[in-house]
Amino acid sequence: MSKLEDLVERVDRLVLRHQELKRTSALIEQQLVAVTSERDSLRSRLAAARARIDALLERLPADGSPRREGPP
């Protein structure tokens, strides 16, 4: 093959590789958006769970003895 044909073949391979990389990059970007959304959702759920636990802890007696509710 001539040098020009070799160069054309290399350029064609580079163009194909570039297209593959662009597709891969787009897929990774989509995955990043999905994972970021999932992370944000999990953080929100964690914060809500912590708030519920804190509210339950507030209801516990400070001295460790069981609370008596109602008449003795």
URZI-V667109 format. One record per helix or strand of 3 or more residues. SS is the DSSP state (@ for helix, = for strand). FROM is the first residue (numbers start at 1). TO is the last residue. Records with the same first field share a line. If there is no record, write none. Layout:
SS = FROM-TO ; FROM-TO
This chain:
@ = 3-59
